[in-house]
Amino acid sequence: MVPMAILLIFFWKYLINSIIAPFTKNVEEDEYADSEDDDDDDDKDSKEEKKSFREKLNIIEKVCQTIQNTLDDIACLGERVKNTFNFTVPWLSFLLIFILCIVTMVLYLIPLRYLLMAWGINKFTKKLRAPHAINNNELLDFLSRVPSDDELLQYRELRPEGLKGDGVKLKKK
């Protein structure tokens, strides 16, 4: 837990430095010493500064959009895990229960040392056995089949108008 906290601190400082670094000026670059000679070039410099500010703003926009999309993907994965445990798709939930029971039995019967050796041999000889195989993540494949909360809202069944229990009362003649 402590190494993860230290890595998070390093990651946080890296993000701060990568976002703020383009806007900070080095101490060695002092532009005020030549300001008396460059009076006629101020109009051109201001246009270039505005352009560079717009470019910086566009870069910040792109970074914010990337961060927002990444956070959306992470939240979507969390919703899919929640929906797996809520039995939103019962077949997949029962499949997960079955797989977890098998994994529990295998871990109980076979020592962890042998399982790690088999995993390592599989990992390092995969390119020799199947050189053109495409890597995939089985857990992400499984979670991609479970709908997120947004997908549940998009694909829910709509009730036709005028059904009983809808709050619409029909008058009898």
C-alpha positions in Angstrom: 0.0 0.0 0.0 2.9 2.4 0.8 4.6 1.9 -2.6 1.3 2.6 -4.3 0.8 5.9 -2.3 4.4 6.9 -3.2 3.7 6.2 -6.9 0.5 8.3 -6.7 2.5 11.2 -5.3 5.0 10.9 -8.1 2.2 10.6 -10.7 0.5 13.7 -9.2 3.7 15.7 -9.4 4.4 14.6 -12.9 0.9 15.7 -14.0 1.3 19.1 -12.3 4.7 19.6 -13.9 3.6 18.5 -17.4 0.5 20.9 -17.3 2.2 23.9 -15.7 5.6 23.6 -17.4 4.6 25.2 -20.8 3.3 28.3 -18.9 6.3 28.9 -16.7 9.2 30.9 -17.8 12.8 30.1 -17.0 14.7 32.6 -14.8 17.5 32.8 -17.4 15.2 34.1 -20.1 14.8 37.8 -19.2 13.0 39.7 -22.0 12.7 43.0 -20.1 16.3 43.9 -20.8 15.6 44.5 -24.5 12.2 46.2 -24.1 13.4 49.7 -25.1 14.7 48.7 -28.5 11.7 46.6 -29.5 8.9 49.3 -29.3 7.9 49.0 -33.0 7.7 45.1 -32.8 5.2 45.1 -30.0 2.1 44.8 -32.3 3.6 41.7 -34.0 4.7 40.2 -30.6 1.2 40.7 -29.2 -0.4 38.8 -32.1 2.1 36.0 -31.7 1.4 35.9 -27.9 -2.3 35.7 -28.6 -1.7 32.9 -31.1 0.5 31.1 -28.7 -2.0 31.5 -25.9 -4.8 30.1 -28.1 -2.5 27.2 -29.0 -1.8 26.6 -25.3 -5.5 26.8 -24.6 -6.2 24.2 -27.3 -3.6 21.9 -25.9 -5.1 22.2 -22.4 -8.5 21.5 -24.0 -7.2 18.3 -25.6 -5.6 17.2 -22.3 -8.8 17.8 -20.4 -10.8 15.9 -23.0 -8.4 13.0 -22.8 -8.6 13.0 -19.0 -12.4 13.1 -19.1 -12.6 10.2 -21.6 -10.2 8.2 -19.5 -12.2 8.8 -16.3 -15.4 7.9 -18.2 -13.9 4.6 -19.3 -12.8 3.9 -15.7 -16.3 4.8 -14.4 -17.9 2.6 -17.1 -15.7 -0.4 -15.9 -16.8 0.2 -12.3 -20.5 0.3 -13.4 -20.0 -2.9 -15.3 -18.5 -4.6 -12.3 -21.4 -3.4 -10.2 -23.9 -4.6 -12.7 -22.2 -8.0 -12.8 -22.7 -8.4 -9.0 -26.3 -7.0 -9.3 -27.2 -9.8 -11.8 -28.2 -7.4 -14.5 -27.2 -10.1 -17.0 -27.9 -13.2 -14.9 -26.2 -15.6 -17.3 -22.9 -13.7 -17.1 -23.2 -13.4 -13.3 -23.7 -17.2 -12.9 -20.8 -17.8 -15.3 -18.6 -15.7 -13.1 -19.7 -17.6 -10.0 -18.9 -20.9 -11.8 -15.5 -19.7 -12.8 -14.7 -18.4 -9.3 -15.7 -21.8 -7.8 -13.4 -23.6 -10.3 -10.5 -21.1 -9.5 -11.1 -21.6 -5.8 -10.8 -25.4 -6.2 -7.7 -25.2 -8.4 -6.0 -22.9 -5.9 -6.9 -25.2 -3.1 -5.7 -28.4 -4.8 -2.6 -27.2 -6.7 0.2 -25.3 -4.9 0.7 -21.7 -5.9 4.3 -22.3 -6.8 3.3 -24.7 -9.6 0.6 -22.4 -10.9 3.2 -19.5 -11.1 5.6 -21.7 -12.9 3.0 -22.8 -15.4 1.9 -19.1 -15.9 5.5 -18.0 -16.5 6.2 -20.8 -19.0 3.0 -20.0 -20.8 3.8 -16.2 -20.9 7.4 -16.6 -22.1 6.7 -19.3 -24.7 3.6 -17.8 -26.2 5.5 -16.0 -29.0 7.3 -19.3 -29.8 4.1 -21.4 -30.0 1.9 -18.8 -31.8 4.0 -16.0 -33.3 1.1 -14.2 -35.0 -1.4 -14.4 -32.1 -3.2 -11.3 -31.0 -3.1 -10.5 -27.3 -6.3 -10.0 -25.5 -7.5 -9.6 -21.9 -10.1 -12.1 -20.9 -11.4 -10.0 -17.9 -12.0 -6.9 -20.1 -13.6 -9.1 -22.7 -16.0 -10.4 -20.0 -16.7 -7.0 -18.7 -17.4 -5.6 -22.1 -20.4 -7.9 -22.4 -22.0 -6.5 -19.2 -23.9 -3.3 -19.9 -23.0 -0.1 -18.0 -25.7 2.1 -16.4 -25.8 4.4 -19.5 -26.3 1.4 -21.8 -29.1 0.1 -19.5 -30.8 3.4 -19.9 -30.4 3.5 -23.6 -31.6 0.0 -24.2 -34.5 -0.2 -21.7 -37.9 -1.2 -23.0 -40.3 1.6 -23.5 -43.9 1.1 -22.5 -46.6 2.0 -24.9 -48.9 4.9 -24.0 -52.3 4.3 -22.5 -51.4 1.1 -20.5 -52.9 0.7 -17.1 -50.6 1.7 -14.3 -49.2 4.5 -16.4 -51.1 7.1 -14.5 -53.4 7.8 -17.4 -57.0 7.1 -16.5 -59.5 6.5 -19.3 -63.0 7.9 -18.9 -65.9 5.5 -19.2 -68.9 6.5 -21.2 
